[in-house]
Amino acid sequence: MDRLRLKDVRAIYRLIGDIRSMGSEPSKWRGHLVRRVRKLFDAAIVVSSEVHVRTVPAHPKNDIVRVIDAGWGFDGGSEVWQIQTDMLARPEEFMLQLLRTKNPNPPNPDMEIPVLPAPPLRGGKSFVLSQYPLPHLGAVDQLGIHKDSSQDPFTAIQHRLIRLFHLELGRLWTRDALLKARDPSAQLAPRLAQTLAALQSGCSEKEVSQRLGISRHTVHNYVKALHHRLGVSSRGELLAKTAQSNTPFLPQFSVRK
């Protein structure tokens, strides 16, 4: 069986180190990412983006959702191009699993729906799509790499290298969520991370309940658990403490509504 070459693995980790050092603005590190990944894998086009899904109030078809895709792409030209799509579609077209709220008619219009990859990696000879869940953001990070007919097809080893890179990139996102919570020694459970992210976005406990599709009692218990873990006694203290961070890698998106 073919093995990963050490020089290729080192190139992956060098790129991860570059991205980590570039700071919080996606326009800085995403552009570098798509340029370097295109070169590393001798690809035609590379797209790196973050996908959010929201409800569509009073839509006649229950399987139609609002998909917001924000990111950057590069095709070898002089400049990277920004992606900002906002469309109504069926989720299977984007290979995303929706974790819908139990309330079929949510009172909050344009409510975010948590999503998971389905599947994590989809690969072929001319296209590879890798997806990484970002539960603390209610989103999925996507990395799509395309080859044209004049290029050598993707190999199984390249599929593994692409996935290795994306997993390491995803761990930066996860590590950032923990550092923002001032608890780098222990991972937040996904529901605690989702609750914290919702509180940071300005949601009340009732709105967190609606967003995550869980009871208000459960949300209140999650908030108490966050208070205990971070050593605070009020929502104000919780938000003030989690707003501080010393990490240089803070990827953040402001998705247009």
C-alpha positions in Angstrom: 0.0 0.0 0.0 1.2 3.5 -0.8 2.4 5.5 2.1 2.3 9.2 2.9 5.6 10.9 2.1 7.3 12.8 4.9 7.9 15.9 2.8 4.2 16.1 1.9 3.1 15.8 5.5 5.6 18.5 6.5 4.2 20.8 3.8 0.8 20.3 5.3 1.9 21.3 8.8 3.9 24.2 7.5 0.7 25.5 5.9 -1.2 25.0 9.1 1.5 27.0 10.9 1.2 29.8 8.4 -2.6 30.0 8.8 -2.4 30.0 12.6 0.0 33.0 12.5 -2.2 35.1 10.3 -4.8 36.2 12.9 -8.5 36.6 12.9 -9.4 38.1 9.5 -10.6 35.4 7.1 -9.6 37.6 4.1 -5.9 37.1 5.2 -5.7 33.4 5.9 -8.4 32.1 3.5 -6.6 33.6 0.5 -3.3 32.1 1.5 -5.0 28.8 2.1 -6.6 28.5 -1.3 -3.4 29.6 -3.1 -1.2 27.2 -1.3 -3.6 24.2 -1.4 -3.9 24.7 -5.2 -0.1 24.5 -5.5 0.3 21.6 -3.1 -2.1 19.4 -5.0 -1.6 20.7 -8.5 -5.3 21.6 -8.7 -7.2 23.8 -11.1 -9.6 25.4 -8.5 -9.7 25.4 -4.7 -12.6 26.7 -2.7 -12.6 27.1 1.1 -15.8 28.3 2.8 -18.1 28.1 5.8 -21.7 27.0 5.3 -24.6 28.1 7.6 -28.2 26.9 7.2 -31.3 28.8 8.3 -35.0 28.2 8.3 -37.3 29.7 5.7 -40.5 31.0 7.4 -43.8 29.9 5.9 -42.1 28.2 2.9 -44.6 25.7 1.2 -41.9 23.0 1.1 -40.5 21.8 4.4 -37.3 20.4 2.8 -36.3 23.9 1.5 -33.8 25.8 3.6 -31.7 28.9 3.3 -28.1 28.1 2.7 -25.4 30.8 3.3 -22.0 30.0 1.9 -19.1 32.4 2.8 -15.6 31.9 1.7 -12.8 32.3 -0.9 -11.7 30.5 -4.1 -8.7 30.5 -6.4 -8.2 29.3 -9.9 -4.7 30.4 -10.6 -5.5 33.9 -11.7 -4.0 37.0 -10.2 -6.4 37.4 -7.4 -8.5 35.1 -5.1 -12.3 35.7 -5.3 -14.7 35.9 -2.5 -17.8 33.7 -2.3 -21.0 35.0 -0.6 -24.0 33.0 -1.8 -27.4 33.0 -0.2 -29.9 30.7 -1.7 -32.9 28.5 -1.1 -32.2 24.8 -1.7 -32.6 21.3 -0.5 -29.8 20.3 2.0 -28.9 17.1 0.2 -27.5 19.2 -2.7 -24.8 20.4 -0.3 -24.3 17.1 1.5 -25.3 18.5 4.8 -27.2 16.8 7.6 -29.7 19.1 9.3 -30.3 18.9 13.0 -33.7 20.5 12.9 -35.6 21.9 15.8 -38.5 19.9 17.1 -40.7 22.9 16.5 -42.1 22.7 12.9 -43.1 26.4 13.0 -40.3 28.2 14.8 -41.5 31.6 16.1 -38.1 33.1 15.3 -37.8 33.7 11.5 -34.5 33.0 9.8 -33.5 30.7 12.7 -30.1 29.0 12.4 -30.3 25.2 11.9 -27.2 23.3 13.3 -25.6 21.1 10.6 -23.2 18.2 10.3 -21.2 16.9 7.3 -22.7 14.0 5.4 -20.3 12.5 4.6 -17.0 14.0 6.0 -15.1 13.3 2.7 -16.3 12.8 -0.8 -13.5 12.1 -3.2 -13.0 11.2 -6.9 -10.4 11.5 -9.6 -11.2 15.1 -10.5 -12.9 16.5 -7.4 -12.5 16.2 -3.6 -14.8 17.7 -1.0 -13.8 17.6 2.7 -16.2 18.9 5.4 -15.5 19.6 9.1 -18.2 20.3 11.7 -18.1 23.5 13.6 -20.8 22.9 16.3 -19.8 25.9 18.3 -20.6 28.0 15.3 -23.6 26.0 14.0 -21.8 25.6 10.7 -19.7 23.3 8.5 -16.3 24.2 7.1 -15.9 23.0 3.5 -12.7 22.5 1.4 -13.3 21.7 -2.3 -10.5 20.9 -4.7 -11.0 20.5 -8.5 -8.7 19.2 -11.3 -9.3 19.7 -15.0 -9.0 17.0 -17.7 -5.4 18.0 -18.5 -4.1 17.3 -15.0 -3.2 14.0 -13.3 -6.2 12.6 -11.3 -6.3 12.7 -7.6 -4.8 9.6 -5.9 -5.8 7.8 -2.7 -2.7 9.3 -1.0 -3.8 12.8 -2.0 -7.3 12.1 -0.6 -5.6 11.3 2.7 -3.4 14.3 2.6 -6.4 16.6 1.9 -8.3 15.1 4.8 -5.2 15.4 7.1 -4.9 19.1 6.3 -8.6 19.8 6.8 -8.7 17.9 10.2 -5.7 19.9 11.4 -7.4 23.1 10.2 -10.6 22.1 12.0 -8.7 21.5 15.2 -7.6 25.2 15.1 -11.2 26.2 15.1 -12.0 23.9 18.0 -8.9 25.0 19.9 -10.0 28.6 19.4 -13.5 27.9 20.9 -11.8 26.4 24.0 -9.4 29.3 24.4 -12.2 31.8 24.1 -13.9 30.0 26.9 -10.7 30.4 29.0 -10.6 26.6 29.6 -7.8 25.2 27.4 -7.3 22.2 29.6 -10.7 20.6 29.0 -12.9 20.4 25.9 -16.4 21.8 26.0 -19.1 19.3 25.1 -20.8 20.2 21.8 -24.0 21.4 23.4 -22.1 23.6 25.9 -20.2 25.1 23.1 -23.4 25.7 21.1 -25.0 27.3 24.1 -22.1 29.6 24.8 -21.9 30.6 21.1 -25.7 31.5 21.2 -25.3 33.5 24.4 -22.4 35.4 22.8 -24.5 36.2 19.8 -27.1 37.9 22.1 -29.7 35.1 22.5 -31.8 34.8 25.6 -32.1 31.3 27.2 -35.5 31.1 25.5 -34.0 31.8 22.1 -31.2 29.4 22.8 -33.8 26.7 23.5 -35.5 27.5 20.1 -32.2 27.6 18.2 -31.0 24.2 19.6 -34.4 22.5 19.7 -34.1 21.7 23.5 -36.1 22.6 26.5 -35.5 25.8 28.4 -34.8 23.8 31.5 -32.0 22.0 29.7 -30.6 25.3 28.5 -30.6 26.7 32.0 -28.7 23.7 33.2 -26.1 24.2 30.4 -25.7 27.9 31.4 -25.2 26.8 35.1 -22.6 24.3 33.9 -20.8 27.1 32.0 -20.9 29.3 35.1 -19.4 26.5 37.2 -16.7 25.6 34.7 -15.6 29.2 34.1 -15.9 30.4 37.7 -18.5 33.1 37.1 -21.8 33.9 38.7 -23.7 35.9 36.1 -24.3 36.1 32.4 -22.4 39.4 32.3 -19.4 37.8 33.9 -19.6 34.8 31.5 -19.7 37.0 28.4 -17.0 39.3 29.6 -14.7 36.4 30.4 -15.3 34.5 27.1 -14.8 37.7 25.1 -11.1 37.7 26.2 -8.5 35.7 24.4 -4.8 35.5 23.9 -4.8 33.1 21.0 -3.5 34.5 17.6 -6.0 32.3 15.6 -9.5 33.6 15.9 -11.4 32.8 12.7 -14.6 34.7 12.6 -17.3 35.3 10.0 -20.0 37.9 9.8 -22.6 36.2 7.7 -25.0 38.6 6.1 -28.7 38.1 6.8 
